[in-house]
Amino acid sequence: MADHADVAIIGAGVIGCSVAFHLARLGRPSVCLVEKEPLPGSGSTSKANGGIRAQFTTEINVAMSLASMTILDALADEIGEPPLYQKAGYLFLTDDPARLSAMTAAAAFQRARGVSVEVLDAAGVRAKAPYAAGPILGGTFGPRDGFIDPGGLTNFFLREATRSGVRALYGAEVTAIERGESGAYRLLTTAGEVRAPVVVDAAGPFAGRVAALVGADVPVEPVRRHILISGPCPSLPRMIPMTIDADSAVLIRREGNRVLIAYSNPDEPPGFNTAFDPDFPLRIAEKLDARFPAVGEAGLDIKRSWAGLYEVTPDHHAVIGPIPGLPGFFVVAGFSGHGVMHAPAAGRAVAEMIVRGRSESVDVAALSIERFARGEAIHETMVL
C-alpha cells in the first residue's frame, strides 16, 4: 500500500532533514523523508568537515551563511548542551601580497554586508595561530565563523520534525518517479511506494540522478574529497580556528585531541568513488609540514581518516528552487562543500517556497536552475 504525504523529501541528510524541520515549524507536518541508506545522515553528511563561515565573495553565499547563523543562534536554547555551533572562527593566512590584497578587498565586501571580519597583519595571524610556521604576510579572521556538528544538527532537525508528525522511510532508494494526471508524484522505491503532490530532491551527490527520473537535467556531479585525522597533538591549543593556509590550500581544525586536515585535490575527477586513496597523504605532506609542523609531527591516523563526496555544480553554488515544467518538484542540492553550513537557511527557504509560494527569509533567486541557461553562473573566489 502506498504511503501518502503532502511533501516527499528524497534524502534524509542534513539538507533533507532541515527542509522537513522547517516544513513542520511552518505547520506542514505531512511529510515523508525517503532515504536510500538504512539510517538518517549516513551519506555525505556523515563525511562532512562541518565548517561554517560567512567569508565568501558572492552576495548569495554571504546571505546564506548569515541566515544560517541567525537560525542556529535562535535554536541554541532548544539544542542545549553541548552546542552544535562552535564559534571558533575561520582564519585565512597568506604570505602572498596579491592574495592578501584580494583577501582585504573581500573583507571589505563582507563587512558591507554585515559580516564580522578583520584583516590581520603577520603578528595578528601569529597571535591567533602560534602553531603556523613559515613566512606570513597577513590574513583575515571571522569570529562568528566556526564549526557545526553535522550529525548532531541532522539529528536535531529530524527529532523535532518527527515529534511534529514527519515520517521517514529508510532503505528506500527511489528507482522511478511518475507524475499522474492529477499532477501528484508517485515514487517507486526499494521499500515501497510514496505518493505526494510535492517532491523535494535533496539527494546530495545523487540529486542529478534523481532529477533525471522525471526528465530534468540538474547539473550536480559527485567529486571525492578526503579528510585526514592526525595522531594526538597535545602541543596545539584545545580550541583553534578553522585555519586555512591560502597559499597551499591546506586546512586544519581541532578534532578532539587530534587535528582534522583537509585539502581539495584539483585533479580529482567526478565520480561516486569514496574509497580512501592511500597516496593522498603524500600530496599534502610537504605543504602540511611546512605550514603546520606540529601537526605533521603528530603523524596521520589513516584508520580514522576517510573520503566522502562533494556535490558540485558548474559554478560551485547550490541549486535551490522549483524545476520549470514540473510543478511541485523542487531541488535543493549542489552545495559544493557548503551543505552543512547552508542547511539551516536552505531548508527554511524551500519550506517557505512550498508553504508560502516564495522564500521570505533569504532571497535565493540567484540559485535558481535557470541561471545556467541564462549564462548567469556565479563566481566565488573563496572555494575550499
VEXVO-425677 format. One record per residue (C-alpha): residue in one letter; y, x, z. Coordinates in nm, 3 decimals, padded with zeros to 5 digits. Layout:
BEGIN
+------+---------+---------+---------+
: type :   north :    east :      up :
+------+---------+---------+---------+
:    a :       Y :       X :       Z :
...
+------+---------+---------+---------+
REM end
This chain:
BEGIN
+------+---------+---------+---------+
: type :   north :    east :      up :
+------+---------+---------+---------+
:    m :  00.000 :  00.000 :  00.000 :
:    a :  00.345 :  00.130 : -00.090 :
:    d :  00.597 :  00.240 :  00.172 :
:    h :  00.931 :  00.066 :  00.114 :
:    a :  01.269 :  00.208 :  00.218 :
:    d :  01.635 :  00.177 :  00.129 :
:    v :  01.651 :  00.552 :  00.066 :
:    a :  01.374 :  00.802 : -00.012 :
:    i :  01.463 :  01.165 :  00.052 :
:    i :  01.244 :  01.423 : -00.119 :
:    g :  01.238 :  01.728 :  00.106 :
:    a :  01.237 :  01.747 :  00.486 :
:    g :  01.405 :  02.083 :  00.520 :
:    v :  01.742 :  02.124 :  00.687 :
:    i :  01.923 :  01.957 :  00.393 :
:    g :  01.699 :  01.652 :  00.369 :
:    c :  01.693 :  01.606 :  00.746 :
:    s :  02.073 :  01.631 :  00.754 :
:    v :  02.101 :  01.355 :  00.494 :
:    a :  01.861 :  01.139 :  00.696 :
:    f :  02.051 :  01.205 :  01.020 :
:    h :  02.387 :  01.114 :  00.869 :
:    l :  02.248 :  00.804 :  00.699 :
:    a :  02.117 :  00.687 :  01.037 :
:    r :  02.453 :  00.760 :  01.201 :
:    l :  02.622 :  00.554 :  00.930 :
:    g :  02.393 :  00.260 :  01.005 :
:    r :  02.139 :  00.310 :  00.726 :
:    p :  01.814 :  00.398 :  00.907 :
:    s :  01.573 :  00.251 :  00.647 :
:    v :  01.496 :  00.599 :  00.518 :
:    c :  01.170 :  00.773 :  00.429 :
:    l :  01.157 :  01.152 :  00.421 :
:    v :  00.894 :  01.268 :  00.172 :
:    e :  00.778 :  01.625 :  00.234 :
:    k :  00.507 :  01.816 :  00.048 :
:    e :  00.447 :  02.055 :  00.339 :
:    p :  00.246 :  01.949 :  00.646 :
:    l :  00.546 :  02.000 :  00.877 :
:    p :  00.924 :  01.950 :  00.850 :
:    g :  01.141 :  02.253 :  00.784 :
:    s :  00.839 :  02.469 :  00.700 :
:    g :  00.951 :  02.560 :  00.347 :
:    s :  01.262 :  02.761 :  00.265 :
:    t :  01.437 :  02.650 :  00.584 :
:    s :  01.181 :  02.842 :  00.791 :
:    k :  01.257 :  03.160 :  00.594 :
:    a :  01.638 :  03.141 :  00.618 :
:    n :  01.864 :  03.403 :  00.772 :
:    g :  02.078 :  03.131 :  00.932 :
:    g :  02.428 :  03.269 :  00.884 :
:    i :  02.736 :  03.050 :  00.876 :
:    r :  03.072 :  03.171 :  00.752 :
:    a :  03.398 :  03.049 :  00.609 :
:    q :  03.481 :  03.385 :  00.450 :
:    f :  03.448 :  03.270 :  00.089 :
:    t :  03.672 :  03.288 : -00.216 :
:    t :  03.635 :  02.936 : -00.359 :
:    e :  03.804 :  02.621 : -00.231 :
:    i :  03.480 :  02.426 : -00.212 :
:    n :  03.280 :  02.687 : -00.021 :
:    v :  03.558 :  02.723 :  00.235 :
:    a :  03.584 :  02.345 :  00.268 :
:    m :  03.207 :  02.301 :  00.307 :
:    s :  03.188 :  02.571 :  00.574 :
:    l :  03.482 :  02.437 :  00.773 :
:    a :  03.342 :  02.082 :  00.755 :
:    s :  03.000 :  02.206 :  00.873 :
:    m :  03.157 :  02.398 :  01.161 :
:    t :  03.352 :  02.089 :  01.266 :
:    i :  03.035 :  01.877 :  01.261 :
:    l :  02.843 :  02.135 :  01.462 :
:    d :  03.121 :  02.160 :  01.719 :
:    a :  03.126 :  01.779 :  01.753 :
:    l :  02.747 :  01.774 :  01.806 :
:    a :  02.740 :  02.063 :  02.055 :
:    d :  02.715 :  01.842 :  02.365 :
:    e :  02.433 :  01.639 :  02.210 :
:    i :  02.246 :  01.952 :  02.108 :
:    g :  02.284 :  02.106 :  02.453 :
:    e :  02.149 :  02.443 :  02.558 :
:    p :  02.073 :  02.680 :  02.405 :
:    p :  02.342 :  02.626 :  02.142 :
:    l :  02.222 :  02.619 :  01.782 :
:    y :  02.554 :  02.758 :  01.653 :
:    q :  02.640 :  03.103 :  01.789 :
:    k :  02.994 :  03.219 :  01.707 :
:    a :  02.916 :  03.589 :  01.693 :
:    g :  03.140 :  03.635 :  01.388 :
:    y :  03.096 :  03.787 :  01.042 :
:    l :  03.219 :  04.142 :  00.994 :
:    f :  03.261 :  04.278 :  00.640 :
:    l :  03.330 :  04.653 :  00.621 :
:    t :  03.405 :  04.893 :  00.338 :
:    d :  03.520 :  05.243 :  00.252 :
:    d :  03.637 :  05.146 : -00.096 :
:    p :  04.016 :  05.096 : -00.142 :
:    a :  03.977 :  04.844 : -00.425 :
:    r :  03.721 :  04.646 : -00.229 :
:    l :  03.940 :  04.643 :  00.082 :
:    s :  04.232 :  04.520 : -00.127 :
:    a :  04.016 :  04.236 : -00.259 :
:    m :  03.899 :  04.155 :  00.093 :
:    t :  04.259 :  04.149 :  00.216 :
:    a :  04.356 :  03.908 : -00.061 :
:    a :  04.052 :  03.694 :  00.019 :
:    a :  04.155 :  03.681 :  00.386 :
:    a :  04.500 :  03.554 :  00.287 :
:    f :  04.336 :  03.288 :  00.069 :
:    q :  04.112 :  03.185 :  00.358 :
:    r :  04.388 :  03.175 :  00.620 :
:    a :  04.594 :  02.949 :  00.393 :
:    r :  04.302 :  02.703 :  00.409 :
:    g :  04.262 :  02.705 :  00.785 :
:    v :  04.008 :  02.984 :  00.828 :
:    s :  04.037 :  03.215 :  01.128 :
:    v :  04.003 :  03.565 :  00.981 :
:    e :  04.164 :  03.901 :  01.050 :
:    v :  04.198 :  04.216 :  00.844 :
:    l :  04.091 :  04.528 :  01.035 :
:    d :  04.165 :  04.895 :  00.991 :
:    a :  03.895 :  05.157 :  01.042 :
:    a :  03.949 :  05.166 :  01.419 :
:    g :  03.928 :  04.787 :  01.437 :
:    v :  03.598 :  04.785 :  01.249 :
:    r :  03.450 :  05.057 :  01.468 :
:    a :  03.558 :  04.873 :  01.783 :
:    k :  03.354 :  04.570 :  01.674 :
:    a :  03.070 :  04.773 :  01.522 :
:    p :  03.033 :  05.106 :  01.703 :
:    y :  02.684 :  05.127 :  01.551 :
:    a :  02.830 :  05.159 :  01.197 :
:    a :  02.828 :  05.520 :  01.076 :
:    g :  02.984 :  05.699 :  00.781 :
:    p :  03.333 :  05.665 :  00.635 :
:    i :  03.504 :  05.329 :  00.688 :
:    l :  03.843 :  05.227 :  00.550 :
:    g :  03.863 :  04.876 :  00.694 :
:    g :  03.722 :  04.527 :  00.681 :
:    t :  03.759 :  04.162 :  00.777 :
:    f :  03.631 :  03.960 :  01.073 :
:    g :  03.590 :  03.584 :  01.111 :
:    p :  03.547 :  03.488 :  01.480 :
:    r :  03.430 :  03.134 :  01.406 :
:    d :  03.155 :  03.260 :  01.176 :
:    g :  02.812 :  03.340 :  01.317 :
:    f :  02.454 :  03.216 :  01.318 :
:    i :  02.265 :  02.888 :  01.317 :
:    d :  01.906 :  02.841 :  01.431 :
:    p :  01.763 :  02.688 :  01.108 :
:    g :  01.453 :  02.538 :  01.268 :
:    g :  01.644 :  02.415 :  01.571 :
:    l :  01.906 :  02.240 :  01.358 :
:    t :  01.639 :  02.081 :  01.138 :
:    n :  01.452 :  01.956 :  01.443 :
:    f :  01.770 :  01.815 :  01.598 :
:    f :  01.860 :  01.625 :  01.281 :
:    l :  01.502 :  01.496 :  01.245 :
:    r :  01.464 :  01.399 :  01.611 :
:    e :  01.783 :  01.196 :  01.613 :
:    a :  01.708 :  01.040 :  01.274 :
:    t :  01.358 :  00.929 :  01.375 :
:    r :  01.492 :  00.787 :  01.701 :
:    s :  01.705 :  00.560 :  01.484 :
:    g :  01.412 :  00.448 :  01.271 :
:    v :  01.388 :  00.707 :  00.992 :
:    r :  01.026 :  00.765 :  00.886 :
:    a :  00.862 :  01.076 :  00.746 :
:    l :  00.563 :  01.127 :  00.518 :
:    y :  00.413 :  01.478 :  00.525 :
:    g :  00.166 :  01.643 :  00.291 :
:    a :  00.323 :  01.422 :  00.027 :
:    e :  00.401 :  01.617 : -00.288 :
:    v :  00.579 :  01.399 : -00.541 :
:    t :  00.378 :  01.401 : -00.864 :
:    a :  00.561 :  01.131 : -01.060 :
:    i :  00.873 :  00.917 : -01.036 :
:    e :  00.901 :  00.587 : -01.220 :
:    r :  01.201 :  00.357 : -01.246 :
:    g :  01.125 : -00.012 : -01.263 :
:    e :  01.312 : -00.287 : -01.444 :
:    s :  01.496 : -00.372 : -01.121 :
:    g :  01.628 : -00.017 : -01.105 :
:    a :  01.423 :  00.077 : -00.798 :
:    y :  01.227 :  00.402 : -00.800 :
:    r :  00.854 :  00.437 : -00.745 :
:    l :  00.749 :  00.774 : -00.609 :
:    l :  00.386 :  00.866 : -00.654 :
:    t :  00.282 :  01.130 : -00.401 :
:    t : -00.035 :  01.302 : -00.288 :
:    a : -00.014 :  01.094 :  00.032 :
:    g :  00.069 :  00.754 : -00.110 :
:    e :  00.341 :  00.560 : -00.285 :
:    v :  00.704 :  00.520 : -00.178 :
:    r :  00.948 :  00.271 : -00.332 :
:    a :  01.323 :  00.280 : -00.285 :
:    p :  01.637 :  00.184 : -00.482 :
:    v :  01.795 :  00.518 : -00.386 :
:    v :  01.634 :  00.862 : -00.413 :
:    v :  01.778 :  01.191 : -00.288 :
:    d :  01.641 :  01.511 : -00.440 :
:    a :  01.668 :  01.762 : -00.153 :
:    a :  01.369 :  01.966 : -00.264 :
:    g :  01.536 :  02.306 : -00.241 :
:    p :  01.389 :  02.556 : -00.488 :
:    f :  01.170 :  02.275 : -00.626 :
:    a :  01.469 :  02.047 : -00.694 :
:    g :  01.467 :  02.121 : -01.066 :
:    r :  01.100 :  02.027 : -01.094 :
:    v :  01.157 :  01.704 : -00.902 :
:    a :  01.456 :  01.608 : -01.118 :
:    a :  01.252 :  01.673 : -01.431 :
:    l :  01.017 :  01.394 : -01.322 :
:    v :  01.296 :  01.146 : -01.403 :
:    g :  01.407 :  01.335 : -01.714 :
:    a :  01.705 :  01.507 : -01.551 :
:    d :  01.798 :  01.870 : -01.615 :
:    v :  01.909 :  02.018 : -01.282 :
:    p :  01.967 :  02.393 : -01.322 :
:    v :  01.812 :  02.517 : -00.997 :
:    e :  01.589 :  02.824 : -01.007 :
:    p :  01.396 :  02.989 : -00.722 :
:    v :  01.464 :  03.357 : -00.655 :
:    r :  01.276 :  03.562 : -00.396 :
:    r :  01.472 :  03.717 : -00.109 :
:    h :  01.339 :  03.947 :  00.162 :
:    i :  01.418 :  03.960 :  00.533 :
:    l :  01.320 :  04.273 :  00.725 :
:    i :  01.281 :  04.298 :  01.102 :
:    s :  01.329 :  04.628 :  01.280 :
:    g :  01.140 :  04.764 :  01.575 :
:    p :  01.303 :  04.729 :  01.918 :
:    c :  01.660 :  04.858 :  01.900 :
:    p :  01.799 :  04.890 :  02.255 :
:    s :  02.098 :  05.105 :  02.157 :
:    l :  02.282 :  04.813 :  01.990 :
:    p :  02.472 :  04.555 :  02.198 :
:    r :  02.278 :  04.236 :  02.280 :
:    m :  02.510 :  04.035 :  02.055 :
:    i :  02.667 :  04.176 :  01.740 :
:    p :  02.846 :  04.010 :  01.449 :
:    m :  02.667 :  03.946 :  01.125 :
:    t :  02.762 :  04.288 :  00.989 :
:    i :  02.782 :  04.338 :  00.613 :
:    d :  02.832 :  04.676 :  00.451 :
:    a :  03.014 :  04.550 :  00.142 :
:    d :  02.962 :  04.885 : -00.031 :
:    s :  02.581 :  04.878 : -00.018 :
:    a :  02.529 :  04.500 :  00.033 :
:    v :  02.307 :  04.568 :  00.336 :
:    l :  02.345 :  04.309 :  00.614 :
:    i :  02.230 :  04.326 :  00.975 :
:    r :  02.236 :  04.099 :  01.279 :
:    r :  02.055 :  04.078 :  01.611 :
:    e :  01.718 :  03.906 :  01.630 :
:    g :  01.626 :  03.921 :  01.998 :
:    n :  01.581 :  04.287 :  02.093 :
:    r :  01.532 :  04.374 :  01.728 :
:    v :  01.757 :  04.366 :  01.422 :
:    l :  01.729 :  04.144 :  01.115 :
:    i :  01.809 :  04.323 :  00.790 :
:    a :  01.883 :  04.154 :  00.459 :
:    y :  01.961 :  04.278 :  00.111 :
:    s :  01.969 :  04.078 : -00.213 :
:    n :  01.791 :  04.268 : -00.487 :
:    p :  01.998 :  04.205 : -00.803 :
:    d :  01.694 :  04.281 : -01.020 :
:    e :  01.471 :  04.011 : -00.868 :
:    p :  01.351 :  03.775 : -01.145 :
:    p :  01.341 :  03.397 : -01.096 :
:    g :  01.010 :  03.257 : -00.982 :
:    f :  00.818 :  03.099 : -00.697 :
:    n :  00.671 :  03.427 : -00.576 :
:    t :  00.707 :  03.457 : -00.197 :
:    a :  00.468 :  03.749 : -00.147 :
:    f :  00.624 :  04.029 :  00.054 :
:    d :  00.689 :  04.332 : -00.167 :
:    p :  00.569 :  04.640 :  00.025 :
:    d :  00.800 :  04.858 : -00.185 :
:    f :  01.109 :  04.653 : -00.096 :
:    p :  01.198 :  04.855 :  00.218 :
:    l :  01.222 :  05.165 :  00.001 :
:    r :  01.511 :  05.002 : -00.189 :
:    i :  01.730 :  04.991 :  00.118 :
:    a :  01.604 :  05.275 :  00.340 :
:    e :  01.869 :  05.526 :  00.233 :
:    k :  02.150 :  05.270 :  00.250 :
:    l :  02.037 :  05.145 :  00.591 :
:    d :  02.006 :  05.494 :  00.737 :
:    a :  02.349 :  05.596 :  00.608 :
:    r :  02.542 :  05.299 :  00.747 :
:    f :  02.332 :  05.180 :  01.041 :
:    p :  02.131 :  05.485 :  01.154 :
:    a :  02.025 :  05.337 :  01.491 :
:    v :  01.858 :  05.051 :  01.304 :
:    g :  01.691 :  05.291 :  01.065 :
:    e :  01.561 :  05.495 :  01.357 :
:    a :  01.409 :  05.180 :  01.510 :
:    g :  01.183 :  05.153 :  01.206 :
:    l :  01.061 :  04.838 :  01.036 :
:    d :  00.807 :  04.591 :  01.167 :
:    i :  00.658 :  04.481 :  00.836 :
:    k :  00.424 :  04.231 :  01.006 :
:    r :  00.730 :  04.042 :  01.134 :
:    s :  00.919 :  04.068 :  00.803 :
:    w :  00.897 :  03.805 :  00.529 :
:    a :  01.009 :  03.682 :  00.189 :
:    g :  01.141 :  03.337 :  00.101 :
:    l :  01.324 :  03.162 : -00.179 :
:    y :  01.690 :  03.114 : -00.261 :
:    e :  01.758 :  02.804 : -00.472 :
:    v :  02.003 :  02.936 : -00.726 :
:    t :  02.231 :  02.764 : -00.978 :
:    p :  02.411 :  02.941 : -01.266 :
:    d :  02.733 :  02.970 : -01.062 :
:    h :  02.574 :  03.013 : -00.717 :
:    h :  02.717 :  02.682 : -00.592 :
:    a :  02.524 :  02.372 : -00.494 :
:    v :  02.481 :  02.057 : -00.697 :
:    i :  02.579 :  01.757 : -00.485 :
:    g :  02.607 :  01.401 : -00.613 :
:    p :  02.459 :  01.141 : -00.848 :
:    i :  02.291 :  01.219 : -01.178 :
:    p :  02.465 :  01.047 : -01.473 :
:    g :  02.249 :  00.779 : -01.633 :
:    l :  02.022 :  00.747 : -01.330 :
:    p :  02.185 :  00.500 : -01.089 :
:    g :  02.076 :  00.563 : -00.732 :
:    f :  01.940 :  00.914 : -00.797 :
:    f :  02.123 :  01.189 : -00.607 :
:    v :  02.076 :  01.565 : -00.594 :
:    v :  02.171 :  01.793 : -00.305 :
:    a :  02.029 :  02.135 : -00.386 :
:    g :  02.101 :  02.477 : -00.533 :
:    f :  02.289 :  02.621 : -00.237 :
:    s :  02.213 :  02.979 : -00.342 :
:    g :  02.165 :  03.111 :  00.010 :
:    h :  02.420 :  02.882 :  00.179 :
:    g :  02.192 :  02.587 :  00.251 :
:    v :  02.166 :  02.617 :  00.629 :
:    m :  02.538 :  02.678 :  00.677 :
:    h :  02.640 :  02.390 :  00.449 :
:    a :  02.366 :  02.148 :  00.554 :
:    p :  02.579 :  01.952 :  00.804 :
:    a :  02.860 :  01.889 :  00.554 :
:    a :  02.626 :  01.831 :  00.258 :
:    g :  02.417 :  01.578 :  00.449 :
:    r :  02.727 :  01.392 :  00.559 :
:    a :  02.874 :  01.394 :  00.206 :
:    v :  02.560 :  01.249 :  00.044 :
:    a :  02.520 :  00.988 :  00.317 :
:    e :  02.879 :  00.877 :  00.261 :
:    m :  02.821 :  00.856 : -00.114 :
:    i :  02.521 :  00.629 : -00.057 :
:    v :  02.677 :  00.408 :  00.211 :
:    r :  03.045 :  00.408 :  00.115 :
:    g :  03.040 :  00.498 : -00.253 :
:    r :  03.214 :  00.833 : -00.214 :
:    s :  03.224 :  01.139 :  00.007 :
:    e :  03.510 :  01.093 :  00.253 :
:    s :  03.465 :  01.387 :  00.492 :
:    v :  03.486 :  01.658 :  00.224 :
:    d :  03.573 :  01.640 : -00.145 :
:    v :  03.260 :  01.760 : -00.327 :
:    a :  03.372 :  01.665 : -00.678 :
:    a :  03.369 :  02.033 : -00.777 :
:    l :  02.993 :  02.040 : -00.707 :
:    s :  02.900 :  01.759 : -00.945 :
:    i :  02.635 :  01.843 : -01.201 :
:    e :  02.878 :  01.753 : -01.482 :
:    r :  03.068 :  02.077 : -01.421 :
:    f :  02.815 :  02.273 : -01.623 :
:    a :  02.855 :  02.053 : -01.932 :
:    r :  03.234 :  02.074 : -01.894 :
:    g :  03.226 :  02.453 : -01.870 :
:    e :  03.374 :  02.442 : -01.520 :
:    a :  03.143 :  02.681 : -01.340 :
:    i :  03.282 :  02.806 : -01.009 :
:    h :  03.321 :  03.180 : -00.949 :
:    e :  03.251 :  03.304 : -00.598 :
:    t :  03.301 :  03.677 : -00.538 :
:    m :  03.163 :  03.690 : -00.181 :
:    v :  02.797 :  03.617 : -00.259 :
:    l :  02.534 :  03.778 : -00.037 :
+------+---------+---------+---------+
REM end
